[in-house]
Amino acid sequence: MGGVAYGSGRQALLDAAIRVVSTQGLRGLTYRSVAAEAGVSHGSVRYHFGDWATLVEEALASCVERSVADAELSSDEPGFGQFASGLVSLVSANPDAQAFQYELTLEARRRPELRPVMERVNDIYRDAVQRELARNGLDDRALAELVFMTIDGLVFHQTAFGDDQRTERAVAALRALLSAYAASRS
């Protein structure tokens, strides 16, 4: 392994941490496993992140930032025609990032200290959905929660099973339901 390129070290280590957790679970995440995945010394991991919790939180933040943008939960166009149109490509482009988040979600059940972190992550996704629904006249927090959980389930199934067509059909059905509901309230 040639190691990480200068200037890309921090992101390369975050990406390595995501891959380790997605394949080995959170219990497999150590400085050594991340260093081995990235092709650097384990001292580099400690240098960049200081402690294990910071590594996990920064890797998670990196995943969430990319996922919110790539899922296309918001649009400049009126209506729901493009809502969540990036779900399949989001998972296809980086299934490890999604698996990483689900691993952390499950681990939060066993490690209470992770629960507030994962709640904040879900709030970010939930708020993105809420904003898009409100932009289209559906300012209803309960509906936003339902749509968020539906999208989360779709991403989970796409991550686990990779059935692009099934996911695309489900996203199209979700868009149709939202459009019909919005029209019925006008």
Protein Blocks (a to p, Z undefined) as FASTA:
>chain_A
ZZjaehilmmmmmmmmmmmmmmnojmlpcfklmmmmnopafklmmmmnopamlmmmmmmm
mmmmmmmmmnopacfbecjklgoklmmmmmmmmmmlmmmmmmmmmmmmmmmmlmmmmmmm
mmmmmmmmmmmmmmnopacfklmmmmmmmmmmmmmmmmmnopaklmmmmmmmmmmmmmmm
mmmmZZ
